Amino acid sequence: VIVDTVSMLTMSPTWEQVWGKLQEPVLERLRSVTRMVRSASRRRSGLQVDAVQNWVGHQNRRLGELTNSLDQGEISPAAALAELDRISRLVSTVETAVARRRDAVANAAAATSGCR
């Protein structure tokens, strides 16, 4: 992690690979949110599926913009890392909220499946 941070902060020749590696956990959580929302949409979960999917798309675009800004020297590596951290925390919060909603719907369905 320290070597990766140094590589980013100094914009060493490997910064692009390091940046991709640092983004991967965020991208995976965004994919997780997408999978959960698709699943929830089939269960009438009450989730605003389109809004969440649009939000996921926006986060993906923001990550791409950060990469371009870094490449063009429009943003400092420290600022990009801080923004990545902010996005990561936000994605984690949304992922948790969607999972809770999904679990609540599944539990309610299971509780009522025996009732007729």
DOVO-31883 format. One line per field, with one value per residue (C-alpha): residue number from 1; residue in one letter; x, y, z. Coordinates in pm, 1 decimal, padded with zeros to 6 digits, always signed. Layout:
<sites>
nuti (NUM	...)
pado (a	...)
east (X	...)
north (Y	...)
up (Z	...)
</sites>
This chain:
<sites>
nuti (1	2	3	4	5	6	7	8	9	10	11	12	13	14	15	16	17	18	19	20	21	22	23	24	25	26	27	28	29	30	31	32	33	34	35	36	37	38	39	40	41	42	43	44	45	46	47	48	49	50	51	52	53	54	55	56	57	58	59	60	61	62	63	64	65	66	67	68	69	70	71	72	73	74	75	76	77	78	79	80	81	82	83	84	85	86	87	88	89	90	91	92	93	94	95	96	97	98	99	100	101	102	103	104	105	106	107	108	109	110	111	112	113	114	115	116)
pado (v	i	v	d	t	v	s	m	l	t	m	s	p	t	w	e	q	v	w	g	k	l	q	e	p	v	l	e	r	l	r	s	v	t	r	m	v	r	s	a	s	r	r	r	s	g	l	q	v	d	a	v	q	n	w	v	g	h	q	n	r	r	l	g	e	l	t	n	s	l	d	q	g	e	i	s	p	a	a	a	l	a	e	l	d	r	i	s	r	l	v	s	t	v	e	t	a	v	a	r	r	r	d	a	v	a	n	a	a	a	a	t	s	g	c	r)
east (+00000.0	+00278.8	+00460.7	+00134.5	+00073.2	+00426.7	+00383.7	+00065.2	+00194.6	+00508.6	+00322.6	+00582.1	+00567.0	+00344.8	+00085.7	-00182.0	-00157.3	-00159.5	-00459.0	-00647.0	-00563.3	-00681.2	-01009.9	-01087.8	-01249.3	-01477.4	-01567.4	-01643.4	-01876.1	-02049.2	-02099.7	-02235.3	-02486.7	-02593.9	-02647.2	-02845.5	-03064.4	-03140.3	-03233.6	-03443.9	-03629.4	-03769.4	-03903.0	-04091.0	-03858.8	-03960.2	-03610.0	-03592.1	-03408.4	-03361.7	-03230.6	-02978.8	-02865.6	-02822.0	-02622.0	-02396.4	-02342.2	-02253.0	-01995.2	-01840.5	-01820.4	-01669.0	-01394.6	-01322.6	-01311.8	-01064.8	-00841.0	-00851.8	-00785.9	-00485.6	-00354.0	-00391.7	-00240.0	-00564.4	-00584.8	-00311.4	-00257.6	-00338.1	-00669.7	-00753.3	-00677.8	-00894.4	-01180.6	-01140.9	-01164.4	-01478.2	-01638.7	-01538.6	-01709.2	-02020.2	-02039.4	-01996.3	-02283.7	-02512.8	-02412.4	-02500.1	-02834.2	-02932.6	-02831.7	-03041.0	-03341.2	-03295.2	-03267.1	-03572.9	-03781.8	-03652.4	-03729.4	-04078.8	-04143.8	-04021.5	-04232.5	-04547.6	-04493.3	-04660.4	-04961.9	-05262.0)
north (+00000.0	+00243.1	+00168.9	+00222.8	+00553.1	+00671.0	+00563.8	+00768.5	+01074.8	+01088.9	+00993.3	+00725.2	+00536.3	+00273.5	+00519.4	+00406.8	+00043.1	+00150.1	+00377.7	+00091.5	-00134.5	+00127.5	+00174.6	-00197.4	-00242.7	+00055.1	-00080.5	-00421.6	-00265.7	-00071.9	-00401.3	-00550.4	-00266.2	-00319.6	-00693.7	-00633.5	-00369.7	-00595.2	-00871.7	-00638.0	-00506.8	-00854.8	-00868.8	-00539.9	-00417.0	-00054.0	+00045.8	+00322.1	+00099.3	+00357.4	+00615.7	+00371.3	+00253.6	+00615.0	+00683.5	+00382.8	+00510.8	+00854.1	+00704.6	+00503.6	+00816.2	+01011.3	+00750.9	+00782.5	+01160.6	+01132.2	+00910.4	+01158.7	+01451.8	+01274.3	+01189.0	+01551.1	+01692.1	+01874.6	+01724.6	+01640.6	+01277.5	+01362.6	+01520.3	+01220.2	+00979.9	+01186.3	+01184.6	+00810.2	+00764.9	+00981.5	+00783.8	+00456.1	+00553.5	+00667.3	+00346.9	+00140.3	+00326.7	+00272.8	-00092.7	-00147.9	+00031.7	-00168.4	-00494.0	-00410.3	-00329.0	-00650.6	-00854.3	-00687.5	-00774.3	-01132.0	-01170.6	-01027.9	-01261.3	-01558.9	-01463.2	-01436.0	-01730.9	-01973.4	-01745.8	-01783.1)
up (+00000.0	+00086.0	-00240.2	-00430.6	-00255.4	-00330.3	-00692.8	-00716.2	-00534.5	-00747.8	-01067.3	-01134.6	-01465.6	-01299.6	-01166.1	-01414.3	-01302.4	-00937.9	-00995.6	-01161.3	-00868.7	-00619.0	-00806.2	-00833.9	-00489.0	-00558.5	-00901.2	-00751.8	-00493.8	-00772.2	-00958.4	-00635.8	-00600.4	-00961.9	-00904.2	-00584.5	-00748.4	-01043.5	-00804.6	-00593.1	-00897.6	-00955.6	-00598.0	-00580.1	-00310.0	-00317.3	-00425.6	-00680.8	-00925.7	-01200.1	-00954.9	-00806.0	-01150.0	-01262.4	-00946.9	-01017.3	-01371.4	-01236.2	-00996.9	-01280.8	-01496.7	-01206.0	-01170.2	-01542.5	-01511.4	-01223.9	-01436.3	-01724.0	-01491.2	-01343.3	-01687.7	-01801.0	-01482.0	-01399.8	-01051.4	-00806.7	-00711.0	-00348.7	-00450.7	-00670.6	-00385.3	-00150.4	-00403.3	-00453.3	-00076.8	-00065.1	-00348.0	-00181.6	+00144.6	-00040.8	-00244.5	+00069.9	+00237.0	-00061.3	-00090.7	+00275.8	+00240.3	-00068.4	+00099.7	+00405.7	+00189.5	-00007.3	+00313.1	+00465.0	+00158.4	+00157.1	+00527.2	+00483.5	+00191.7	+00391.3	+00692.2	+00485.0	+00251.2	+00490.9	+00549.2	+00322.3)
</sites>
